[in-house]
Amino acid sequence: MREQLIQYVNLLFAGAPDSEDIRQEILQNTLDRYDDLVAAGKTPEAAYRLAISGIGDISEILGTREPEAPAAPEAPAQEENTDSLAKKLLRAIAVGLYILCPLPLFVLSSLDMGTLGLCGTLCFVAVATMLIILGGKKNSSEKDGEEDAPKSQLGKSLTGLIWSIGLVIYLAVSFLTGAWHVSWVIFPILGAISNLVCALLPAESPLADQQKRRLRKSLGGLCWALGLAVYFLLSFATSAWYITWVVFPITGAVQGLTLAVWDLKEAVNHEA
């Protein structure tokens, strides 16, 4: 796919005089965008289409009226999604595990094995989350087409912040009240809030500044590095390994808040 992108950009600038610098810049931005989309979970075909659509009309960039852009080479036909039924089954099992996760806690607590029951509940949640990840990747062309509009970086940060804070609230409410059988409803509520936030935010420009992306990644990495250090310090100092793991969802919330504040500041500066 990268070779096809290079070929397409070269065709766009074929015969254009003094355009080598512009061609190299657009080509690099297009390839970077393609790599980011693939890293974000897009299929190569969907990432190819999004990268092509992000180039736009180059006639104004060249300062001349260019002939019609060459037709983008057809991406190889995507094979039928033969495992769609399996993925639906994985997601269904995951939902069932989320609903049934309080059972080990209730059953084993009645046998004076509350700690073991809590471990069983957390294992249910962990397995369900793993199944959601395995079954949640969208491979079909229809689903990829629905996601052609990229999220803004601010939207991604706010979504991460919402889910991180929601996880902390879920754990806090569940441990304090013991209402594991009903506190899970916070997750569909979080999903609705997250979708609403993403719908209200404008889409990001396709050719986003690479330096800002690298800075965002650095900030996220710094947050998790500090969180890991705090986790080990607290765990070794208190030996409370059974509870110090809550540092990780808190770290996720701090990371989401940091990136959200950063992106909001960038958005305000851009509008100014």
N, C-alpha and C positions, 0 to 999 in steps of 0.2 A: 504493500500500500504506500509506503514512503516513496518508492520509485515512481509510482503512478502520480503522486503529488508533485514530485520534481518535474516529471514530464509535462504535467498540466500547466504548471507555472511557467516553464520554458516556452510552451506554446502561446501563452498569453502575451509574452514579451517578444515573440518572434518578429524580427524586422523593425523593432522599435529602437531608434538610435539613442545612444547615451543613457541607457536605462539599466546598466549592469548593477549599480549600487542599489537602486530601488528594487530590482529583481531579487538580489541577494537578501535584502531586508524582508521583503514579503515572503520569500521562500522560507527563510529561517523562522519567521513568525508562524507561518502555516504549519511547518513541521513541529514546532514547539507546541502549538495548539493540538495537533494530532496526537502527540505523545501524552499531553495532559489528559485528553479525553480517553485515551486507551488506559492510562493509569487510573482514571476515575471509574473504570468498569465498562466503558463503551466497547462495543464490538469494533473490530477494524473497519468494517463497512460503514457503520454509523459514524465513527470518528472521521472517516474519509469524507463523507458527505458534509458533515458539519465544518470541517476544515476548509473545504471548497467554498461553501456558502459564506464563510467569513471573509473571503478575499474581496468580494464585492466588485464594483465597477472601477477599473483602473484607468479609464480614459482621462478622468480629471487629474489623477496623479501624474500621468505622463504629459499632461498639458495639450493633448491632441484628441481628436475624435477617433477612437479606435474602431476597427470593424468588430462585428459581433464576436464575442469571446467564443473560442472553440468549445464544442460540446465536451463536457467532462467525460473522460473515459468511464465506461460503465464499470461499477464495482462488480467483482465476481458475484454471481448469484449465490445468495446465502442458502445453505442447505436447510431443508425443512427441520424444524425444531422437533426432533424425535423424542426428546426427553421432557417436553412440556408437561405431560401427564405426571411424570415422576416429580417434577418440581412443584406442581400443584399439590401432590401428595405430601411432599416434605413440608410445605407451608401449612397444610391442614394438620399434620401431626404436631408441628410446632405450636400452633394455636391451642390444640388440645393439651399439650404439656403445660402451656402457660396457665390454662384454666385449672388443670389438676395439680399444679405445683404445691398448693397448700396441703394436699392430702398427707404426704409423709410427716409434715409437722403435726397435724392433728392426730394422726394414728399413733405415732411414736410418742407424742407428748402424753397421751393417755396411758402409756406404758412406762412413764417416768424416764423417757429417753428423748427429752426435748432437744438436746444438742445434736443428737444423731438425726432427729427429724428436720432440724434446720438445715443440716448438711444435705439431706435428701432433697429438700425444697430448692436449695441453691443449685444442686445438680440438675434438677428438672429445668430450672431457668437457663442454666448453661447449655444444656443439650438443645432446648428450644431455640435459643439464640443462634446456635451453630446451624440448626436446620433452616432457620429464617435466612441466614447468610447464604447457605448453599442453594436454597430454592428461590432466592429473591432476585438473582441476576437475570436481567431481561435480555433475551437473545433474538426474539422474533423481530422482523422488520416493522411490524405494526407498532410494537412497543417502542422501538427505537425512533420511529417517526413521531410518536407522541412527545418525545423528549428532545425534539430538534432545537427548541429554544433553551440555551444554556442558563443555568442559575447564575445570579450575580454572586460575587465573593461575599458580599454582605449577607445575602440570603443563606449561603452555606454556613457562615459563621453563626447567624441567628438560629438556624436549624440545629446546629450542634449544641449551642447554648441551651436551647429549649429542652432538648432530650437529656442533656447532662443534668440540668437543674431538676427536671422531672424525675430522673433516676434517684437523685439524692432525696427528693421529697417522698418518693415511693418507699425507699428503704427506711427513712425516718418515721413515716407514718406507720408502716407495717411493724417495725420493731417496737414503737411506743404504744400502739394500740392492739397489736396482735391480730388485726383485721386483715390477714393475708387473703382471706376468701373474697374480699371486695376491693381492696386497695389497688388491685391490678387494673381497674378501670381507668386509672390515670393514663395508661399507655394509648388507648384509642383517642382520649382527649388530647394528649400531646400530639398525636398524628394530625388531628384536625387543626390544631393551632399552627403546627409547622406548615401544613399545606396552605393555610390562609396567609401566613406571613410571606411565603414564597410567591403566592399569587399577587400580593399587593406590591411586591418589590419589582422594579424594572430589571430587565435582562441586562447582563454585562456586555460591554463591547467585545466582539470576538477577538480582536487583537489587543488583549490586555497587556499592560506593561509588565515585562518579565522581571524587572527588578522588584516590583511590589510583590509578585508571587513568591520570589525567593525570600523576601523579608517575612512574609506571612508564614512560610514554612519554617523559617528560623525561629520565629516567636513561638510557634506551636511546639517545635522540638525543645526549646528552652523550658517551656512550661512542664512538659513531661519529664525532662531530665531532673528538674527541681522536685517534681512530685515523687519521682522514684527515690531521690535522695532522702526526702522527708519520710517516705514509707519505711526505708531501711533503718533510718535513725530512730524513729518511734518504735519500730518493731524490736530492735535490739535493746533499746533502752528500757522498754516496758514489758517485753516478752508477750505482749498482747496480740499475737499474730491472728487470733480469731476475729479481731475487730479492726485492726489497722488497715485492712484492705479497702476500707471506705475512703482512704486517701485517693484512690484511683478515680472513682466517679467525681469526687470533689475537684481533682486535678482537671478532669474533662470539663467541668463547669467553669473553672477558672480560665482554661484555655479558650473556651467558647466566648466567655465574657471579654477576654483580652482582644481576641480577633474581631469580635463584634464592635467594640469601642474603636479599634483601629480602622475598620472598614467604614464605620459611621463618620469618623473624622475625615477620612479620605473623600467620602461622598460629599460632606459639607464643603470641604476645600474645593472640590471639583465644581460644585454648583456656584461657589463664590467666584 
